């Protein structure tokens, strides 16, 4: 296993850099065995089937895709099972979870947008009102593995925003769903949990079935099928972002430690699929990191998965200076961006596009993945150019609020009537004129 090294003076036009970027943006990062799947077509069929047949489609698709047989009345996990999982959960785990929950709440409360004072001018007042979405569906991936952190990173921001109803869904197991995930649902007061995975879950939450009430927004990360389902159903429901397979791009110079940088690359590559890219000004660092990736990957629990992703989806790009490295980062618009250089702030000032930014040698991505407070649900595949990281603000809607008195309307009336008349919308003009006459 070897990570590719690309040395270039013109990274934004280099064919090898372009090929790597285009592969990441194409959505072709998939788990082994799914490379040749026509993801959009498969997801379209799933959505259509769930829309037509509801529970029956959900049951059949779950057996075919997840290899788990369920009846319609088993789609939702009984409340008693959630409570039992919470009561029997390891006390140390719940204590850890509460510390993480506190961190997330503190951070999300701090960054949550607040309405400014009203703007007042001559008998007119204008403002904005922020209100939470009423009902949100949260997809938690990997319930056959253990990813309870994704539940915390999605549900807690929604609760901080004031979302009234939160429904969880995740791939089923024979017993139900992952017990740690159920325990956290109980800890957070969530009693609506569905045993549904992938595009099936997204379709059921968006469209509704006999046993699944539809939601107004779907949030949470997932594989290529989950991302595609969110994309196709956007408009029927709101979505947080296109949060797919994990990525990291690291900007580093010769002040960075090769051992640590290699470990940071492998931390994303082990996701299967995951992408890990180093952009550096140092050829020596590039070569040493490449060797460290080879050595360290052999010792990982998920060594095969990490090695595959290092070969297929990863690379080291050597550029002439830090501004060039920043240009590459903005070009890729990565999910996670790490900065480890002699002048981290100067580099940060040049960054425009990234889902989450980790500054300095002591801020690796797992700090954000698990503990600090920002959500780890982030835009991927270059969509950080226009999507934001999930936060409490993702669950808020803004409504503009206007108040005019008679004098204020009288002052603006002629201009409004003029504009409406020029558009040929005479009824609009009359709505103003009738009041002007008063």
C-alpha distance (Angstrom), angle and dihedral (degrees) to the residues before:
residue distance angle dihedral
X1 . . .
X2 3.81 . .
X3 3.77 132.9 .
X4 3.80 114.8 -131.4
X5 3.81 118.3 -113.0
X6 3.80 118.6 -152.1
X7 3.80 116.7 -169.0
X8 3.80 112.3 -167.4
X9 3.79 143.2 157.0
X10 3.81 92.2 -159.7
X11 3.80 105.7 42.0
X12 3.81 96.8 167.0
X13 3.79 92.2 59.8
X14 3.80 100.1 30.3
X15 3.84 108.1 119.4
X16 3.80 93.0 -139.7
X17 3.81 92.6 52.3
X18 3.79 90.7 45.5
X19 3.79 91.2 50.9
X20 3.80 91.8 51.6
X21 3.80 93.0 47.5
X22 3.81 93.4 45.8
X23 3.79 91.5 49.8
X24 3.80 90.7 54.6
X25 3.81 93.0 46.8
X26 3.78 93.4 46.6
X27 3.79 93.6 69.1
X28 3.80 91.0 -122.5
X29 3.81 93.1 132.8
X30 3.78 101.8 113.7
X31 3.77 138.8 153.5
X32 3.78 116.2 -94.2
X33 3.79 111.2 -76.1
X34 3.82 95.6 28.5
X35 3.80 99.1 75.8
X36 3.80 95.9 106.4
X37 3.80 97.4 43.2
X38 3.80 118.0 122.3
X39 3.79 92.3 -131.5
X40 3.85 98.9 -176.7
X41 3.81 92.8 49.4
X42 3.80 94.2 46.0
X43 3.81 92.2 48.5
X44 3.80 92.5 46.6
X45 3.81 90.1 54.9
X46 3.81 91.8 48.2
X47 3.81 92.6 50.7
X48 3.80 92.3 47.6
X49 3.81 91.9 48.0
X50 3.81 94.1 49.2
X51 3.80 89.6 46.8
X52 3.81 92.0 52.3
X53 3.80 102.7 38.6
X54 3.80 106.1 21.3
X55 3.80 114.8 -169.3
X56 3.79 94.6 10.2
X57 3.79 91.4 57.6
X58 3.79 91.1 45.5
X59 3.80 92.0 52.5
X60 3.81 94.4 47.5
X61 3.80 94.4 44.1
X62 3.82 91.8 48.4
X63 3.80 90.9 53.6
X64 3.81 92.2 46.3
X65 3.81 98.1 44.3
X66 3.81 105.3 27.6
X67 3.82 96.9 28.2
X68 3.80 91.1 -130.0
X69 3.79 122.8 124.9
X70 3.81 116.0 -142.1
X71 3.77 136.0 163.7
X72 3.81 121.2 -132.3
X73 3.79 90.3 -104.6
X74 3.83 89.1 55.6
X75 3.80 95.9 56.5
X76 3.79 91.0 91.2
X77 3.79 118.2 56.8
X78 3.82 111.7 -124.1
X79 3.79 114.4 -107.5
X80 3.80 88.9 -127.0
X81 3.80 90.2 60.7
X82 3.80 91.5 52.3
X83 3.79 91.5 50.3
X84 3.80 91.5 46.6
X85 3.80 91.6 51.5
X86 3.79 90.2 51.0
X87 3.79 93.9 47.8
X88 3.81 93.5 48.5
X89 3.81 96.4 42.6
X90 3.78 120.0 120.7
X91 3.80 108.2 -88.7
X92 3.80 93.2 -139.2
X93 3.80 90.8 53.0
X94 3.80 92.3 50.9
X95 3.79 90.2 47.8
X96 3.81 89.9 52.7
X97 3.80 90.7 46.3
X98 3.81 90.9 52.8
X99 3.79 91.3 54.0
X100 3.79 90.1 51.2
X101 3.81 91.4 46.3
X102 3.80 90.2 51.9
X103 3.81 90.7 50.9
X104 3.79 92.8 49.3
X105 3.79 93.3 46.9
X106 3.79 93.2 48.5
X107 3.80 92.9 50.0
X108 3.82 95.1 42.8
X109 3.81 92.9 48.1
X110 3.80 89.0 50.3
X111 3.82 94.9 53.4
X112 3.81 99.1 36.6
X113 3.79 111.0 122.0
X114 3.79 116.6 -113.3
X115 3.78 128.0 -160.3
X116 3.82 112.4 -102.8
X117 3.81 121.3 -132.6
X118 3.79 113.6 -76.4
X119 3.78 118.2 -87.6
X120 3.82 107.7 -122.1
X121 3.79 126.3 -166.6
X122 3.80 126.9 161.5
X123 3.79 103.8 -36.9
X124 3.78 93.9 -27.8
X125 3.78 130.0 101.1
X126 3.79 127.4 -172.2
X127 3.76 129.6 -176.1
X128 3.76 145.7 140.8
X129 3.78 133.1 -111.6
X130 3.80 123.3 -154.3
X131 3.80 117.9 -154.8
X132 3.80 129.4 172.7
X133 3.77 125.1 -114.3
X134 3.81 108.1 -100.5
X135 3.79 101.5 -136.3
X136 3.81 128.3 22.5
X137 3.79 132.6 -178.9
X138 3.80 115.5 -146.6
X139 3.78 120.2 -159.0
X140 3.81 114.3 -153.5
X141 3.82 111.2 -168.0
X142 3.75 129.8 -149.3
X143 3.77 102.3 30.0
X144 3.79 90.1 156.6
X145 3.79 83.3 60.8
X146 3.80 119.4 35.2
X147 3.80 119.0 -92.7
X148 3.81 104.2 145.9
X149 3.80 89.0 145.6
X150 3.81 89.6 74.3
X151 3.79 89.7 58.8
X152 3.81 91.7 54.4
X153 3.80 93.3 44.1
X154 3.80 91.5 54.5
X155 3.79 106.5 31.4
X156 3.80 99.2 44.9
X157 3.84 94.7 55.2
X158 3.81 88.6 48.6
X159 3.79 90.8 51.6
X160 3.80 91.5 47.9
X161 3.81 88.2 53.6
X162 3.81 89.8 53.3
X163 3.82 101.0 -110.1
X164 3.81 105.9 173.0
X165 3.81 100.8 -156.1
X166 3.80 126.0 34.0
X167 3.80 122.2 -179.4
X168 3.82 120.0 -168.1
X169 3.78 127.1 -152.7
X170 3.78 132.4 -179.5
X171 3.81 140.6 153.3
X172 3.81 112.5 -67.0
X173 3.76 128.8 -120.7
X174 3.77 125.7 -158.8
X175 3.80 91.7 -97.3
X176 3.84 94.3 43.4
X177 3.79 116.4 -90.0
X178 3.77 136.8 -31.1
X179 3.81 110.3 -53.2
X180 3.82 95.1 -140.1
X181 3.78 89.9 53.7
X182 3.80 90.8 50.0
X183 3.80 89.5 48.6
X184 3.80 91.0 54.4
X185 3.78 90.7 47.2
X186 3.79 87.0 55.9
X187 3.80 91.6 46.7
X188 3.81 90.6 53.7
X189 3.80 94.8 44.1
X190 3.81 95.4 -111.0
X191 3.80 112.0 149.2
X192 3.82 100.2 167.0
X193 3.81 109.4 83.7
X194 3.81 125.9 155.9
X195 3.81 128.4 -158.6
X196 3.78 95.2 -135.6
X197 3.78 130.9 122.2
X198 3.79 140.5 -158.4
X199 3.79 122.4 -21.3
X200 3.81 90.0 -11.2
X201 3.81 90.3 62.9
X202 3.79 93.4 46.3
X203 3.80 92.0 48.8
X204 3.81 93.6 47.5
X205 3.80 92.6 48.4
X206 3.79 93.1 47.1
X207 3.80 99.0 42.1
X208 3.78 101.8 27.1
X209 3.81 127.8 -136.7
X210 3.78 135.1 -150.4
X211 3.83 90.1 -78.6
X212 3.83 101.0 27.6
X213 3.79 120.5 67.5
X214 3.81 111.9 -145.1
X215 3.79 120.6 -110.3
X216 3.80 132.5 -146.2
X217 3.80 97.1 -133.4
X218 3.79 137.0 23.1
X219 3.79 120.9 -151.2
X220 3.77 136.2 174.7
X221 3.81 139.9 73.6
X222 3.76 128.1 -82.0
X223 3.77 148.4 150.8
X224 3.79 126.6 -67.7
X225 3.82 91.3 -78.2
X226 3.81 93.0 52.9
X227 3.80 91.4 47.6
X228 3.80 91.6 49.2
X229 3.81 92.1 48.5
X230 3.80 90.9 51.8
X231 3.80 89.4 48.3
X232 3.82 93.6 50.8
X233 3.81 93.9 45.0
X234 3.80 96.1 45.7
X235 3.78 105.8 120.6
X236 3.78 92.4 34.0
X237 3.80 84.3 62.9
X238 3.78 133.9 1.6
X239 3.80 118.9 -106.8
X240 3.80 132.7 -156.5
X241 3.82 97.4 -133.7
X242 3.79 141.0 -60.4
X243 3.80 96.1 -74.7
X244 3.78 106.3 175.9
X245 3.81 138.8 143.5
X246 3.79 113.6 -4.6
X247 3.81 124.7 -96.4
X248 3.78 139.1 -178.3
X249 3.78 130.2 -173.0
X250 3.80 116.8 -170.9
X251 3.80 124.1 -161.5
X252 3.81 108.2 -158.1
X253 3.78 139.6 159.5
X254 3.80 131.5 -166.7
X255 3.82 91.3 -70.5
X256 3.82 90.4 70.5
X257 3.79 122.7 95.3
X258 3.79 112.5 -114.9
X259 3.81 93.5 -150.1
X260 3.79 92.0 55.2
X261 3.81 94.8 42.7
X262 3.80 91.3 51.7
X263 3.79 90.3 49.7
X264 3.81 90.0 51.0
X265 3.80 91.6 51.5
X266 3.79 92.4 49.8
X267 3.81 91.6 47.8
X268 3.81 88.5 68.8
X269 3.80 97.5 34.7
X270 3.80 91.9 59.4
X271 3.81 91.4 66.2
X272 3.84 91.9 83.5
X273 2.89 102.6 -118.8
X274 3.78 102.5 36.9
X275 3.78 135.9 133.3
X276 3.81 127.1 -143.5
X277 3.80 123.5 -174.2
X278 3.79 129.8 177.4
X279 3.80 118.9 -161.9
X280 3.79 110.4 -169.0
X281 3.78 142.4 164.6
X282 3.80 91.3 -145.7
X283 3.80 123.7 83.2
X284 3.80 89.1 -170.1
X285 3.81 91.3 55.1
X286 3.80 90.5 47.1
X287 3.79 92.9 54.4
X288 3.79 94.7 44.2
X289 3.81 92.7 47.3
X290 3.81 90.5 50.0
X291 3.80 90.1 54.5
X292 3.81 92.0 45.4
X293 3.81 90.8 51.2
X294 3.80 89.0 54.7
X295 3.80 93.3 47.7
X296 3.80 97.6 42.3
X297 3.80 96.5 43.7
X298 3.80 91.2 60.6
X299 3.81 89.7 61.8
X300 3.79 97.8 50.5
X301 3.79 124.7 108.5
X302 3.80 87.7 -131.8
X303 3.80 94.0 40.5
X304 3.81 96.6 141.6
X305 3.80 93.1 49.8
X306 3.79 93.5 46.6
X307 3.81 92.8 46.9
X308 3.80 91.5 51.0
X309 3.79 92.7 51.6
X310 3.79 92.6 45.0
X311 3.80 90.0 55.4
X312 3.81 98.3 41.6
X313 3.77 107.6 31.2
X314 3.80 108.5 19.9
X315 3.78 141.5 73.1
X316 3.80 150.1 157.3
X317 3.80 117.3 -117.1
X318 3.80 117.5 -163.2
X319 3.82 114.0 -157.1
X320 3.80 134.8 176.9
X321 3.83 100.4 -111.6
X322 3.82 145.2 -3.8
X323 3.84 95.5 -95.1
X324 3.80 87.2 57.6
X325 3.81 89.3 49.8
X326 3.80 90.0 52.2
X327 3.80 90.3 49.9
X328 3.81 88.9 54.9
X329 3.81 91.0 48.9
X330 3.80 92.0 51.9
X331 3.80 88.8 46.2
X332 3.81 92.0 55.2
X333 3.85 95.4 37.0
X334 3.81 91.0 -156.7
X335 3.77 128.9 -154.5
X336 3.82 91.9 -126.3
X337 3.80 122.5 24.6
X338 3.80 121.3 -170.7
X339 3.80 122.6 -167.5
X340 3.82 118.7 -160.2
X341 3.82 109.3 162.6
X342 3.78 144.4 119.8
X343 3.84 90.0 -93.2
X344 3.78 109.4 28.6
X345 3.81 95.2 169.8
X346 3.80 93.2 53.9
X347 3.80 89.1 52.0
X348 3.81 92.4 46.1
X349 3.81 90.0 53.0
X350 3.82 89.3 60.6
X351 3.81 95.8 51.2
X352 3.81 118.0 101.4
X353 3.80 105.1 159.0
X354 3.82 125.6 47.7
X355 3.78 135.7 113.6
X356 3.81 94.8 -136.5
X357 3.80 129.8 -2.7
X358 3.81 124.4 -147.1
X359 3.78 113.2 -164.7
X360 3.79 125.5 -157.5
X361 3.80 137.4 6.3
X362 3.82 93.6 -73.3
X363 3.82 97.0 54.7
X364 3.82 107.3 76.2
X365 3.80 119.3 171.0
X366 3.85 95.4 -101.1
X367 3.83 88.3 67.8
X368 3.80 86.4 67.4
X369 3.79 95.5 33.7
X370 3.77 93.7 61.2
X371 3.74 117.8 8.8
X372 3.81 129.8 7.2
X373 3.81 100.8 78.2
X374 3.81 111.0 -105.0
X375 3.81 111.6 108.0
X376 3.79 117.6 -103.4
X377 3.81 90.0 -146.3
X378 3.80 99.0 106.9
X379 3.81 140.1 161.1
X380 3.80 114.9 -94.1
X381 3.82 139.6 -173.5
X382 3.80 93.2 48.1
X383 3.81 94.1 -55.3
X384 3.81 90.6 121.9
X385 3.81 82.3 87.3
X386 3.81 86.8 79.2
X387 3.83 109.6 3.5
X388 3.80 125.8 76.2
X389 3.77 131.8 -141.0
X390 3.77 112.7 -88.2
X391 3.79 112.0 -95.9
X392 3.79 140.4 147.2
X393 3.81 86.1 -79.3
X394 3.81 90.1 63.2
X395 3.80 88.8 70.3
X396 3.82 96.6 49.9
X397 3.81 127.9 93.0
X398 3.80 121.9 -154.9
X399 3.80 120.9 -138.7
X400 3.78 119.5 -173.6
X401 3.83 114.8 -132.9
X402 3.83 124.0 -155.7
X403 3.81 130.6 -176.8
X404 3.82 122.1 -176.0
X405 3.78 127.4 179.2
X406 3.81 123.7 -153.1
X407 3.78 94.8 -92.4
X408 3.79 92.9 49.0
X409 3.80 92.6 50.6
X410 3.80 92.1 45.8
X411 3.79 90.0 55.1
X412 3.83 94.2 51.3
X413 3.81 99.1 33.3
X414 3.81 99.6 95.2
X415 3.80 93.1 50.6
X416 3.81 92.0 49.3
X417 3.80 92.6 47.1
X418 3.81 90.1 48.4
X419 3.79 93.4 52.0
X420 3.82 94.1 45.3
X421 3.80 91.6 48.4
X422 3.80 92.3 50.9
X423 3.82 88.0 55.4
X424 3.79 90.8 50.1
X425 3.79 92.4 -117.2
X426 3.77 98.4 131.5
X427 3.80 94.8 166.1
X428 3.80 88.3 61.1
X429 3.78 89.1 52.9
X430 3.80 91.5 47.8
X431 3.82 91.7 52.8
X432 3.81 86.7 61.5
X433 3.81 96.2 37.4
X434 3.83 93.0 54.7
X435 3.77 89.8 57.7
X436 3.77 93.5 42.6
X437 3.79 88.5 57.9
X438 3.79 89.6 56.4
